[in-house]
């Protein structure tokens, strides 16, 4: 089946470069079963779920002379063993070695001649664990007609459901000539629409706004947010290299809830306040000038439900809308409680705050939604110029019960968000099974000290806990 890419999908496909590959990454830590998790079992598990995410067996074909947006076509040479790969860590299999491997894998762009995703089964991790790392191109996941692969391979029970045999026959791949005739036909039947789309695409390139949304999509939110102007100067905004660093942090969700209850705010407010406190101490550790009015602006997309979608739980449904939200993190404020108060006030005034998705609601969704929600948050962020904010923070809720992948316990889950243009740090936060997991992705050259952030996050949380008690 031939389907033309949407304007935003085409933007993701064309505007990435070797320094800023546009994919959403996910790192899962699994408990290795007694008999191990074989590569063949993982292949079979993913292959059974591919009918729920048909785009993962499609590739992108461009149209001659760029007369129309590219199209999705079935890949007649689809080989699942190309996309699912096996790796192993050398002894002792430390977390640091794992993060170094993920950083290297994450710095590579996906092969655009094939379906735009990869998955790595990583063995040899200490303490009887395995890791699963996935990369899915942003053009592949829109949260409505296409979910992220991690959404569909996680189960709520240890025994995976029976999906039956999958018999897939790829459609015949169109020729360059037929794609060209199709584009010409669209120009002849809908010239005004095609010209409008071309004008939008050109505008996106010229303004560096990145992947302009379809006409009318989130227009009010975009206009309101764009009015904030450019972000403050920050060491987080400089040239992005091709190399990456990854580090992670975790904390008890109950600790964040304790602070939330004490100060009558939202868990998301506490997360942002903790990040603000960590960034404040990171700036001070670098000898950067910090005054009482110093701020860093974060794009922190908020997940919200459209009312009509509350009862929809089938695969491929619009699980949520994600609203853009720019928040100035008061990194110059020395008092942790005042930082939280300022952030909570800003969040409360956001027009969609009343319909936020929380961890109690998300468990009613089919599958494991965080990978898809992170991808949608990244989409929202790229509707804006990177000059409007200093860093991206995606924070999404996940199931608060044990999940399984191929019958194997999912212990931890981390988002690995992409770095945007001239932004050397991105943070993805996921709540799962009573914990919060921070994936901290950074440029290797500009953030050589990124390893200090996990301890600084812990210190910032301790400040709030001490005050709350």
C-alpha positions as CSV (number, residue, x, y, z in Angstrom):
1,X,0.0,0.0,0.0
2,X,1.4,3.4,-1.0
3,X,0.7,6.2,1.5
4,X,2.1,9.7,1.1
5,X,4.0,11.1,4.1
6,X,2.3,13.9,6.0
7,X,4.0,17.4,5.8
8,X,5.5,16.9,9.3
9,X,6.7,13.4,8.6
10,X,8.4,14.6,5.4
11,X,10.0,17.4,7.4
12,X,11.5,15.0,9.8
13,X,12.8,12.9,6.9
14,X,14.4,15.7,5.0
15,X,15.7,18.1,7.6
16,X,17.8,15.9,9.8
17,X,21.5,15.8,9.4
18,X,24.4,13.7,10.5
19,X,24.8,15.7,13.8
20,X,21.1,15.6,14.7
21,X,19.6,12.3,13.6
22,X,15.8,12.5,14.2
23,X,14.9,9.3,16.0
24,X,13.3,8.4,19.4
25,X,15.4,6.0,21.4
26,X,14.4,3.7,24.3
27,X,16.5,1.7,26.6
28,X,14.9,-1.2,28.6
29,X,16.6,-3.2,31.3
30,X,15.3,-6.7,31.7
31,X,15.8,-9.5,34.3
32,X,17.5,-12.4,32.4
33,X,15.5,-15.6,32.8
34,X,17.2,-18.8,34.0
35,X,17.3,-20.1,30.5
36,X,18.1,-16.6,29.0
37,X,16.2,-14.6,26.4
38,X,17.2,-16.0,23.1
39,X,17.6,-13.9,20.0
40,X,15.1,-16.2,18.2
41,X,12.5,-15.6,20.9
42,X,12.8,-11.9,20.6
43,X,12.6,-12.1,16.8
44,X,9.4,-14.2,17.1
45,X,7.9,-11.8,19.6
46,X,8.5,-8.7,17.5
47,X,7.4,-10.4,14.3
48,X,4.0,-11.3,15.9
49,X,3.4,-7.7,16.8
50,X,4.3,-6.2,13.4
51,X,0.7,-6.3,12.1
52,X,-0.1,-3.7,14.8
53,X,2.6,-1.4,13.5
54,X,2.6,-2.0,9.7
55,X,4.8,1.0,9.0
56,X,7.7,-0.9,10.6
57,X,7.8,-3.1,7.4
58,X,7.6,-0.1,5.1
59,X,10.3,2.1,3.7
60,X,10.3,5.6,2.3
61,X,10.5,6.3,-1.5
62,X,11.2,9.8,-2.8
63,X,9.4,11.2,-5.8
64,X,11.5,12.3,-8.8
65,X,12.4,16.0,-8.8
66,X,10.7,16.4,-5.4
67,X,7.4,17.1,-7.1
68,X,5.5,15.7,-4.1
69,X,6.2,14.5,-0.6
70,X,7.8,11.0,-0.4
71,X,5.6,7.9,0.1
72,X,5.5,4.9,2.4
73,X,5.8,1.6,0.4
74,X,6.1,-2.0,1.6
75,X,9.7,-3.2,1.6
76,X,9.7,-6.3,-0.6
77,X,13.1,-7.2,0.8
78,X,12.1,-6.8,4.5
79,X,14.5,-8.7,6.7
80,X,13.7,-8.6,10.4
81,X,17.2,-9.9,11.2
82,X,18.7,-6.7,9.7
83,X,16.6,-4.6,12.1
84,X,16.9,-6.7,15.3
85,X,20.6,-7.2,16.2
86,X,22.5,-8.9,18.9
87,X,25.4,-7.4,20.9
88,X,27.3,-8.2,24.1
89,X,29.2,-6.3,26.7
90,X,32.7,-7.3,27.7
91,X,33.2,-8.3,31.3
92,X,32.3,-7.0,33.8
93,X,29.3,-5.7,31.9
94,X,28.8,-2.5,33.9
95,X,26.1,0.1,33.5
96,X,28.8,2.5,32.3
97,X,29.8,0.2,29.5
98,X,26.2,-0.2,28.5
99,X,25.7,3.6,28.4
100,X,28.8,4.0,26.3
101,X,27.6,1.4,23.8
102,X,24.1,3.1,23.6
103,X,25.8,6.5,23.0
104,X,27.8,5.1,20.1
105,X,24.7,3.3,18.6
106,X,22.7,6.5,19.1
107,X,25.1,8.7,17.2
108,X,24.5,6.7,14.0
109,X,21.8,7.7,11.5
110,X,19.3,5.1,10.4
111,X,19.5,3.5,6.9
112,X,17.0,5.5,4.8
113,X,16.9,2.7,2.1
114,X,15.2,0.4,4.6
115,X,12.4,0.6,7.2
116,X,13.5,3.3,9.7
117,X,14.1,1.4,12.9
118,X,16.6,-0.8,14.7
119,X,16.6,-2.9,17.9
120,X,19.5,-4.3,19.8
121,X,19.5,-7.2,22.3
122,X,22.4,-6.6,24.5
123,X,23.7,-9.4,26.6
124,X,26.4,-9.6,29.3
125,X,25.0,-6.9,31.6
126,X,26.1,-7.5,35.2
127,X,23.7,-8.7,38.0
128,X,21.8,-11.1,35.7
129,X,20.3,-8.5,33.4
130,X,19.8,-7.9,29.7
131,X,19.2,-4.6,27.8
132,X,17.0,-3.8,24.9
133,X,17.7,-0.7,22.9
134,X,15.4,0.6,20.1
135,X,15.7,3.4,17.7
136,X,12.7,4.5,15.6
137,X,12.8,7.5,13.2
138,X,10.5,10.4,14.1
139,X,8.9,10.1,10.7
140,X,7.8,6.6,11.6
141,X,5.9,7.4,14.9
142,X,3.0,9.9,15.0
143,X,1.0,8.4,17.9
144,X,-2.2,8.2,15.8
145,X,-1.7,5.9,12.8
146,X,1.7,4.7,13.9
147,X,2.8,3.6,17.4
148,X,6.4,3.1,18.6
149,X,7.5,-0.5,18.6
150,X,8.1,-0.5,22.4
151,X,4.4,0.3,22.8
152,X,3.3,-3.1,21.4
153,X,5.9,-5.6,22.5
154,X,5.4,-5.0,26.2
155,X,2.8,-7.2,28.0
156,X,1.0,-7.1,31.3
157,X,1.5,-10.8,32.0
158,X,4.5,-13.0,31.8
159,X,2.9,-15.3,29.3
160,X,2.6,-13.4,26.1
161,X,-0.8,-13.5,24.4
162,X,-1.3,-15.6,21.3
163,X,-1.4,-13.4,18.2
164,X,-1.6,-16.2,15.8
165,X,0.4,-16.7,12.6
166,X,1.3,-13.6,10.7
167,X,1.2,-14.1,6.9
168,X,2.5,-10.9,5.3
169,X,2.7,-10.4,1.6
170,X,4.2,-7.1,0.6
171,X,2.5,-5.0,-2.0
172,X,4.2,-4.6,-5.3
173,X,6.7,-1.7,-5.1
174,X,5.8,1.2,-7.4
175,X,8.2,2.3,-10.1
176,X,9.7,5.8,-10.2
177,X,7.5,6.5,-13.2
178,X,4.3,5.6,-11.4
179,X,5.3,7.8,-8.4
180,X,6.0,10.7,-10.8
181,X,2.6,10.3,-12.6
182,X,0.9,10.1,-9.2
183,X,2.6,13.4,-8.1
184,X,1.7,15.1,-11.4
185,X,-1.9,13.9,-11.0
186,X,-2.2,15.4,-7.6
187,X,-0.8,18.7,-8.9
188,X,-3.5,18.7,-11.6
189,X,-6.4,17.7,-9.4
190,X,-5.5,19.7,-6.3
191,X,-3.1,22.5,-7.4
192,X,-3.9,24.9,-4.6
193,X,-3.4,22.3,-1.9
194,X,-0.1,21.2,-3.4
195,X,1.2,24.8,-3.7
196,X,0.2,25.4,0.0
197,X,2.1,22.4,1.1
198,X,5.1,23.4,-0.9
199,X,5.0,26.9,0.5
200,X,4.8,25.5,4.1
201,X,7.8,23.3,3.5
202,X,9.9,26.1,2.1
203,X,8.9,28.3,5.1
204,X,10.0,25.6,7.5
205,X,13.4,25.4,5.9
206,X,13.9,29.1,5.8
207,X,12.9,29.8,9.4
208,X,14.6,26.7,10.9
209,X,11.2,26.2,12.7
210,X,11.6,22.5,11.9
211,X,8.8,20.3,10.6
212,X,5.9,22.7,10.4
213,X,2.7,21.1,11.4
214,X,-0.2,20.4,9.1
215,X,-2.3,23.6,8.3
216,X,-4.2,24.6,11.4
217,X,-2.7,21.9,13.7
218,X,-2.2,23.3,17.2
219,X,-2.3,26.9,15.7
220,X,-3.4,28.6,18.9
221,X,-0.9,26.7,21.1
222,X,1.9,27.4,18.6
223,X,1.1,31.1,18.4
224,X,0.8,31.5,22.2
225,X,4.1,29.7,22.8
226,X,6.0,31.4,20.0
227,X,5.2,34.8,21.6
228,X,7.7,33.9,24.4
229,X,10.5,35.0,22.1
230,X,14.1,33.6,22.1
231,X,15.5,31.6,25.0
232,X,18.1,33.0,27.4
233,X,21.8,32.5,26.6
234,X,23.0,29.2,28.0
235,X,26.0,26.8,27.7
236,X,23.5,24.2,26.7
237,X,23.1,25.9,23.3
238,X,26.1,25.5,21.0
239,X,27.2,23.4,18.0
240,X,26.2,19.7,18.3
241,X,28.8,17.2,17.3
242,X,28.2,13.7,15.9
243,X,29.1,12.0,19.2
244,X,26.9,11.4,22.2
245,X,27.0,10.6,25.9
246,X,24.3,8.9,27.9
247,X,23.7,8.7,31.6
248,X,20.7,7.7,33.6
249,X,19.1,8.4,37.0
250,X,16.2,7.0,38.9
251,X,14.1,7.9,42.0
252,X,11.2,6.6,44.0
253,X,7.9,8.0,42.6
254,X,6.6,8.0,46.2
255,X,9.2,10.7,47.1
256,X,8.0,12.9,44.3
257,X,4.4,12.3,45.4
258,X,5.3,13.2,49.0
259,X,6.6,16.6,47.8
260,X,3.6,17.0,45.6
261,X,1.2,16.5,48.5
262,X,3.1,18.8,50.8
263,X,3.1,21.7,48.4
264,X,-0.2,21.0,46.5
265,X,1.2,20.8,43.1
266,X,1.7,18.1,40.4
267,X,4.4,15.4,40.1
268,X,5.5,17.1,36.8
269,X,6.1,20.3,38.7
270,X,8.3,18.5,41.2
271,X,10.3,16.8,38.3
272,X,10.9,20.2,36.7
273,X,11.9,21.7,40.0
274,X,14.4,18.9,40.6
275,X,15.8,19.3,37.1
276,X,16.1,23.1,37.7
277,X,18.0,22.5,41.0
278,X,20.4,20.1,39.2
279,X,21.0,22.5,36.4
280,X,21.7,25.3,38.9
281,X,24.4,23.3,40.6
282,X,25.8,22.1,37.3
283,X,26.2,25.8,36.2
284,X,27.9,26.6,39.5
285,X,30.2,23.6,39.2
286,X,31.4,25.0,35.9
287,X,31.9,28.5,37.2
288,X,29.2,29.9,35.0
289,X,27.7,33.2,36.2
290,X,24.5,32.6,38.1
291,X,22.4,35.5,39.4
292,X,19.1,35.6,41.2
293,X,17.2,36.1,37.9
294,X,19.1,33.5,35.8
295,X,16.7,31.1,34.0
296,X,16.8,28.3,31.5
297,X,13.8,27.7,29.3
298,X,12.7,24.2,28.8
299,X,10.2,22.8,26.3
300,X,8.3,20.4,28.5
301,X,5.4,19.0,26.3
302,X,2.3,18.0,28.3
303,X,0.3,14.9,27.5
304,X,-3.5,15.5,27.4
305,X,-6.5,13.6,26.3
306,X,-9.1,14.9,23.8
307,X,-12.5,14.2,25.4
308,X,-13.6,12.1,22.4
309,X,-10.7,9.7,22.9
310,X,-11.1,8.8,26.5
311,X,-12.7,5.4,25.8
312,X,-10.5,4.5,22.8
313,X,-7.9,1.8,23.6
314,X,-7.3,-0.1,20.4
315,X,-4.0,-0.4,18.6
316,X,-3.2,2.6,16.4
317,X,-5.6,4.9,18.1
318,X,-4.9,8.5,19.0
319,X,-3.8,7.7,22.5
320,X,-3.3,11.3,23.5
321,X,-2.6,14.7,22.3
322,X,0.5,16.5,23.4
323,X,0.5,20.2,24.1
324,X,3.6,22.4,23.8
325,X,4.6,24.1,27.1
326,X,7.6,26.4,27.5
327,X,8.6,26.9,31.2
328,X,11.4,29.1,32.5
329,X,13.3,27.1,35.1
330,X,14.4,29.5,37.8
331,X,18.0,28.1,38.1
332,X,19.1,31.4,39.8
333,X,16.8,30.8,42.7
334,X,18.7,29.3,45.7
335,X,15.7,28.1,47.6
336,X,14.3,24.8,46.4
337,X,10.8,25.4,47.6
338,X,10.6,28.8,45.9
339,X,11.8,27.2,42.7
340,X,9.0,24.6,42.9
341,X,6.4,27.3,43.7
342,X,7.4,29.4,40.6
343,X,7.3,26.3,38.4
344,X,3.9,25.2,39.8
345,X,2.5,28.6,39.2
346,X,3.6,28.6,35.6
347,X,2.2,25.1,35.0
348,X,-1.1,25.9,36.7
349,X,-1.6,28.8,34.2
350,X,-1.1,26.5,31.2
351,X,-4.5,26.2,29.5
352,X,-4.4,22.3,29.2
353,X,-3.2,21.6,32.7
354,X,-6.7,20.4,33.8
355,X,-6.6,17.5,31.3
356,X,-3.1,16.1,31.9
357,X,-2.6,12.4,31.6
358,X,-1.4,10.9,34.8
359,X,-0.1,7.5,35.9
360,X,-3.5,6.4,37.1
361,X,-5.1,7.1,33.7
362,X,-2.3,5.8,31.4
363,X,-2.7,2.2,32.7
364,X,-6.0,2.0,30.9
365,X,-4.3,2.3,27.5
366,X,-3.4,-0.8,25.6
367,X,0.3,-1.7,25.5
368,X,3.1,0.3,27.1
369,X,2.5,3.9,26.0
370,X,5.7,5.8,27.2
371,X,7.8,5.3,24.0
372,X,5.0,6.6,21.9
373,X,4.3,9.5,24.2
374,X,8.0,10.5,24.2
375,X,7.9,10.5,20.4
376,X,4.9,12.7,20.4
377,X,6.5,15.1,22.8
378,X,9.5,15.4,20.5
379,X,7.2,16.1,17.6
380,X,5.6,19.0,19.5
381,X,9.1,20.4,20.4
382,X,10.2,20.4,16.8
383,X,7.2,22.5,15.7
384,X,9.2,25.4,17.2
385,X,12.6,27.0,16.5
386,X,15.3,25.5,18.8
387,X,16.2,29.2,19.5
388,X,13.0,29.4,21.6
389,X,14.1,27.0,24.3
390,X,17.4,25.8,25.9
391,X,16.6,22.1,26.3
392,X,13.9,19.5,25.8
393,X,12.4,17.6,28.8
394,X,9.8,15.0,28.0
395,X,8.0,13.5,31.0
396,X,5.4,10.8,30.5
397,X,3.6,8.4,32.8
398,X,3.7,4.6,32.4
399,X,2.1,1.6,33.9
400,X,2.4,1.3,37.7
401,X,2.6,-2.5,37.7
402,X,5.1,-5.1,36.4
403,X,5.4,-5.4,32.6
404,X,7.1,-8.0,30.5
405,X,8.9,-8.2,27.2
406,X,8.9,-11.7,25.6
407,X,8.0,-13.2,29.0
408,X,11.0,-11.4,30.6
409,X,10.5,-8.9,33.5
410,X,10.9,-5.2,32.5
411,X,13.0,-3.8,35.4
412,X,13.8,-0.2,34.2
413,X,12.9,1.9,31.1
414,X,14.7,5.0,29.9
415,X,13.9,7.3,27.1
416,X,16.8,8.4,24.9
417,X,15.5,11.6,23.3
418,X,17.3,13.1,20.3
419,X,19.4,16.3,20.5
420,X,17.8,19.2,18.6
421,X,19.7,21.9,16.6
422,X,22.3,23.7,18.8
423,X,21.0,21.9,21.9
424,X,23.5,19.7,23.7
425,X,21.2,18.2,26.3
426,X,17.8,16.4,26.3
427,X,16.1,14.6,29.2
428,X,13.4,12.0,29.0
429,X,11.6,11.1,32.2
430,X,9.4,8.0,32.5
431,X,7.4,6.8,35.5
432,X,7.0,3.0,35.7
433,X,6.2,0.6,38.5
434,X,6.7,3.0,41.4
435,X,9.8,4.6,40.0
436,X,10.9,7.6,37.9
437,X,13.6,6.9,35.3
438,X,15.6,9.8,33.8
439,X,17.3,9.3,30.4
440,X,20.0,12.0,30.1
441,X,21.3,12.3,26.5
442,X,24.1,14.8,25.8
443,X,26.6,15.9,23.2
444,X,29.9,14.2,24.0
445,X,32.1,17.3,23.4
446,X,30.0,20.0,24.9
447,X,28.8,18.0,27.9
448,X,31.9,16.1,29.0
449,X,30.7,16.4,32.6
450,X,27.2,15.0,32.0
451,X,27.9,12.2,34.5
452,X,27.5,14.6,37.4
453,X,23.8,15.2,36.6
454,X,22.4,12.0,38.2
455,X,24.0,12.9,41.6
456,X,22.9,16.5,41.2
457,X,19.3,15.4,40.5
458,X,19.4,13.3,43.7
459,X,20.7,16.3,45.7
460,X,17.9,18.5,44.3
461,X,15.3,16.0,45.3
462,X,16.8,15.7,48.8
463,X,16.5,19.4,49.2
464,X,12.7,19.3,48.5
465,X,12.2,16.2,50.7
466,X,14.0,17.8,53.6
467,X,11.8,20.9,53.3
468,X,8.6,18.8,52.9
469,X,9.3,16.8,56.1
